Amino acid sequence: MGFIIGLLAGAVAALLYAPKTGDVTREELRVRSDELKRRADELQKVANDLSQQAQIKGKELVDEAKRQWDRSGVGQRTTDTIGRTGDTLGRTTETAGRTGDTLRRTGEGGPTAKS
């Protein structure tokens, strides 16, 4: 008798916990895949928005850095310094050239062949 009660209880449990039919399972999979696709699309939109915001913020930071650089005058001072250095080098070269000409004319251009 216990065997028959156990067999009936097992059959009832098997019916209650049996997998769903193929149609029901396919419908649940379709619904869940649609939900996942919708969430993926939303995440992609959020990622695109964040990317665009980061690009805009990056451009703003670059522009602000350029404005601060221009306001500080460092770039202009560097250009001016380079220009003045070039002028000084030019004058030094001219002076050296004139000194060489003077030495050649006076014959004091260095050791003589007689030495």
Backbone bond lengths (Angstrom), bond angles and torsions (degrees), N, CA, C in turn:
res aa  C-N    CA-C-N  psi(-1)  N-CA   C-N-CA  omega(-1)  CA-C   N-CA-C  phi
1 M - - - 1.438 - - 1.538 110.71 -
2 G 1.313 118.19 -40.77 1.451 120.55 179.63 1.526 111.99 -63.34
3 F 1.352 112.74 -33.01 1.466 116.50 179.63 1.513 110.92 -65.75
4 I 1.293 118.94 -39.78 1.467 123.15 -179.17 1.525 109.89 -69.18
5 I 1.310 118.79 -40.91 1.469 121.53 178.39 1.538 108.52 -64.48
6 G 1.286 117.96 -42.91 1.455 122.07 177.65 1.517 111.83 -62.05
7 L 1.324 115.72 -39.74 1.462 120.72 178.97 1.519 110.77 -65.91
8 L 1.321 118.77 -43.22 1.466 122.61 178.44 1.536 110.66 -65.94
9 A 1.308 116.15 -43.25 1.466 119.28 179.44 1.526 110.09 -62.27
10 G 1.333 117.88 -40.70 1.454 122.04 177.71 1.514 111.94 -63.53
11 A 1.328 117.20 -40.01 1.462 121.49 179.90 1.519 110.44 -66.14
12 V 1.335 117.79 -42.56 1.468 121.29 178.98 1.529 109.45 -63.76
13 A 1.328 116.37 -45.14 1.465 119.76 179.53 1.519 110.55 -62.32
14 A 1.298 117.93 -40.51 1.465 121.46 179.46 1.517 110.57 -63.22
15 L 1.321 117.90 -40.79 1.469 120.53 178.37 1.526 111.52 -66.75
16 L 1.333 116.65 -39.30 1.470 119.58 -179.23 1.533 112.20 -70.44
17 Y 1.311 117.37 -34.94 1.466 120.70 -176.69 1.521 113.83 -103.05
18 A 1.295 117.56 8.37 1.457 121.14 -179.10 1.523 109.54 -65.62
19 P 1.341 118.07 148.63 1.469 120.44 177.27 1.521 110.54 -60.79
20 K 1.296 114.37 156.82 1.459 120.61 -179.33 1.530 109.57 -71.18
21 T 1.280 115.10 165.56 1.462 119.12 178.72 1.525 109.39 -68.46
22 G 1.303 117.04 162.46 1.456 122.57 -178.99 1.516 112.92 -58.92
23 D 1.340 116.71 -40.50 1.463 120.07 -179.79 1.525 111.22 -63.46
24 V 1.320 116.82 -44.40 1.464 121.08 -179.57 1.534 110.06 -66.17
25 T 1.308 117.28 -43.06 1.460 121.12 179.31 1.526 111.36 -62.89
26 R 1.319 117.35 -44.16 1.472 120.95 178.52 1.526 111.06 -62.85
27 E 1.315 117.74 -39.66 1.465 121.08 179.19 1.531 110.64 -65.09
28 E 1.331 117.12 -42.53 1.464 120.02 177.94 1.530 111.09 -64.06
29 L 1.323 116.06 -40.87 1.471 119.26 177.64 1.522 111.27 -63.67
30 R 1.327 116.95 -40.10 1.463 120.32 178.79 1.527 110.85 -63.61
31 V 1.341 116.68 -44.38 1.460 120.89 -179.50 1.529 110.09 -63.61
32 R 1.311 116.91 -44.44 1.465 120.03 -179.36 1.524 111.80 -67.86
33 S 1.325 117.89 -37.98 1.463 119.62 178.60 1.525 110.58 -67.84
34 D 1.351 117.54 -36.78 1.466 120.10 175.45 1.523 111.16 -63.07
35 E 1.323 116.47 -41.06 1.464 121.16 178.40 1.529 110.78 -64.15
36 L 1.324 117.06 -44.18 1.461 120.33 177.96 1.526 111.72 -63.10
37 K 1.322 116.57 -39.61 1.467 120.29 178.50 1.521 110.63 -64.34
38 R 1.335 116.17 -41.67 1.466 120.26 178.64 1.530 110.43 -62.70
39 R 1.321 117.18 -43.60 1.463 120.61 179.09 1.530 111.17 -64.91
40 A 1.325 116.98 -39.47 1.468 120.32 178.39 1.531 110.69 -63.64
41 D 1.336 116.72 -40.12 1.461 120.17 177.77 1.531 110.98 -63.97
42 E 1.334 116.60 -41.24 1.464 120.11 178.03 1.524 110.90 -63.45
43 L 1.332 116.42 -42.81 1.465 120.03 178.62 1.520 111.75 -64.04
44 Q 1.335 116.77 -36.85 1.459 119.90 178.32 1.531 110.11 -65.70
45 K 1.330 117.00 -40.39 1.470 120.14 177.63 1.526 110.82 -63.23
46 V 1.324 116.43 -42.91 1.464 120.27 178.56 1.525 110.29 -62.62
47 A 1.329 117.14 -43.00 1.464 120.93 179.52 1.531 110.81 -63.35
48 N 1.331 117.40 -41.05 1.470 120.63 178.20 1.521 110.80 -64.53
49 D 1.334 116.77 -42.17 1.465 120.05 178.54 1.529 110.90 -61.87
50 L 1.323 116.23 -45.07 1.461 119.89 179.11 1.525 111.34 -62.97
51 S 1.311 117.06 -38.30 1.458 121.22 179.20 1.531 110.67 -64.44
52 Q 1.314 116.22 -44.59 1.470 119.92 178.82 1.524 111.04 -64.57
53 Q 1.324 116.93 -41.12 1.462 120.01 178.00 1.522 111.18 -63.11
54 A 1.346 116.76 -39.14 1.459 120.43 178.88 1.532 110.90 -66.06
55 Q 1.335 117.51 -38.98 1.468 120.71 178.16 1.525 110.38 -64.50
56 I 1.313 116.37 -43.88 1.465 120.22 -179.82 1.526 110.07 -63.39
57 K 1.332 116.61 -45.92 1.463 120.55 179.93 1.525 110.53 -62.92
58 G 1.328 117.32 -39.21 1.458 120.52 178.04 1.518 111.99 -62.34
59 K 1.329 116.52 -43.08 1.472 119.99 177.99 1.522 110.77 -64.17
60 E 1.335 116.56 -39.77 1.463 119.88 178.08 1.521 110.86 -62.60
61 L 1.325 117.17 -42.16 1.463 120.61 179.52 1.529 111.54 -64.82
62 V 1.321 116.82 -40.44 1.466 120.24 178.34 1.527 109.96 -64.28
63 D 1.331 116.69 -44.74 1.465 120.13 179.16 1.525 111.21 -61.95
64 E 1.335 117.11 -42.34 1.461 120.45 179.45 1.520 110.64 -64.86
65 A 1.328 117.22 -40.53 1.467 120.06 178.15 1.533 110.77 -62.63
66 K 1.338 116.80 -40.50 1.469 120.19 177.86 1.521 110.96 -64.23
67 R 1.350 116.49 -41.35 1.472 119.27 179.16 1.522 110.43 -63.88
68 Q 1.325 117.65 -42.58 1.466 119.95 179.40 1.519 110.87 -66.14
69 W 1.313 117.80 -37.55 1.464 121.52 177.92 1.525 110.11 -62.88
70 D 1.337 115.44 -45.21 1.459 119.26 179.92 1.527 111.03 -65.06
71 R 1.342 116.73 -40.60 1.468 120.36 179.94 1.512 111.86 -66.26
72 S 1.334 117.12 -33.70 1.462 119.96 -177.60 1.525 111.19 -71.05
73 G 1.316 117.13 -23.88 1.452 120.87 178.95 1.511 113.04 77.78
74 V 1.317 118.05 5.68 1.466 120.67 -179.15 1.517 109.84 -61.18
75 G 1.305 117.06 -44.45 1.455 120.30 -179.88 1.520 111.60 -61.78
76 Q 1.331 117.06 -43.11 1.462 121.15 179.27 1.521 110.58 -67.33
77 R 1.354 116.47 -42.14 1.471 119.36 179.82 1.522 109.96 -62.83
78 T 1.323 117.19 -39.33 1.457 120.11 179.32 1.523 110.66 -63.79
79 T 1.327 116.43 -44.39 1.460 120.54 178.33 1.519 110.53 -63.10
80 D 1.332 117.14 -43.05 1.463 120.82 178.49 1.526 110.80 -62.53
81 T 1.328 116.99 -43.22 1.463 120.84 -179.87 1.513 110.49 -62.78
82 I 1.321 116.57 -43.23 1.465 120.03 178.27 1.523 109.79 -62.09
83 G 1.319 117.20 -42.28 1.464 120.45 178.75 1.526 111.74 -62.80
84 R 1.336 116.30 -44.16 1.468 119.67 179.44 1.523 110.53 -65.88
85 T 1.323 117.54 -39.02 1.464 120.38 178.08 1.518 110.27 -63.01
86 G 1.313 116.72 -41.67 1.462 120.27 177.36 1.519 111.46 -62.28
87 D 1.345 116.79 -41.37 1.463 120.10 177.86 1.522 110.47 -62.97
88 T 1.320 116.73 -43.13 1.470 120.81 -179.76 1.520 110.28 -63.43
89 L 1.317 116.77 -43.69 1.461 119.51 178.06 1.521 110.98 -62.91
90 G 1.315 116.08 -38.95 1.469 119.11 177.87 1.515 111.29 -62.60
91 R 1.328 117.04 -44.78 1.465 120.50 179.19 1.531 110.63 -65.17
92 T 1.330 116.85 -39.12 1.466 120.29 179.05 1.525 110.23 -63.73
93 T 1.305 117.01 -41.10 1.460 121.03 178.45 1.520 110.59 -63.74
94 E 1.338 115.54 -42.50 1.474 118.96 178.15 1.521 110.52 -62.15
95 T 1.318 116.72 -43.54 1.465 120.77 -179.82 1.523 110.32 -63.32
96 A 1.308 116.59 -43.69 1.465 119.81 179.15 1.523 110.10 -62.57
97 G 1.312 116.23 -38.97 1.464 119.26 178.55 1.515 111.25 -63.85
98 R 1.328 117.24 -44.43 1.465 120.54 179.10 1.518 111.19 -64.61
99 T 1.345 116.19 -38.71 1.470 119.98 178.85 1.531 109.73 -64.30
100 G 1.311 117.43 -41.42 1.466 120.59 177.98 1.513 111.15 -63.20
101 D 1.353 116.33 -41.71 1.466 119.40 177.83 1.523 110.42 -61.83
102 T 1.313 117.21 -43.72 1.465 121.42 -179.06 1.522 110.03 -62.91
103 L 1.298 116.91 -44.85 1.466 119.89 -179.61 1.527 111.23 -63.74
104 R 1.306 118.06 -38.34 1.460 120.38 179.19 1.527 110.48 -66.54
105 R 1.343 115.28 -40.23 1.463 118.13 -178.99 1.522 111.44 -68.28
106 T 1.306 118.13 -34.76 1.470 120.02 -176.70 1.518 112.12 -88.75
107 G 1.318 116.47 -7.77 1.451 119.20 179.55 1.512 113.28 78.55
108 E 1.277 117.37 12.95 1.480 120.44 -179.53 1.523 110.37 -101.66
109 G 1.305 116.48 35.20 1.446 120.56 -174.10 1.503 114.82 -82.82
110 G 1.299 119.68 11.41 1.450 119.57 176.35 1.497 111.32 136.20
111 P 1.315 116.91 -163.65 1.480 119.77 -177.07 1.543 110.29 -65.52
112 T 1.287 115.13 144.74 1.465 120.40 -179.25 1.515 108.91 -92.08
113 A 1.319 113.83 163.89 1.477 120.10 -179.28 1.514 111.54 -70.21
114 K 1.354 116.67 -20.57 1.477 121.57 -177.56 1.518 110.75 -73.69
115 S 1.317 119.56 -22.11 1.457 120.37 -171.25 1.474 112.53 -71.82
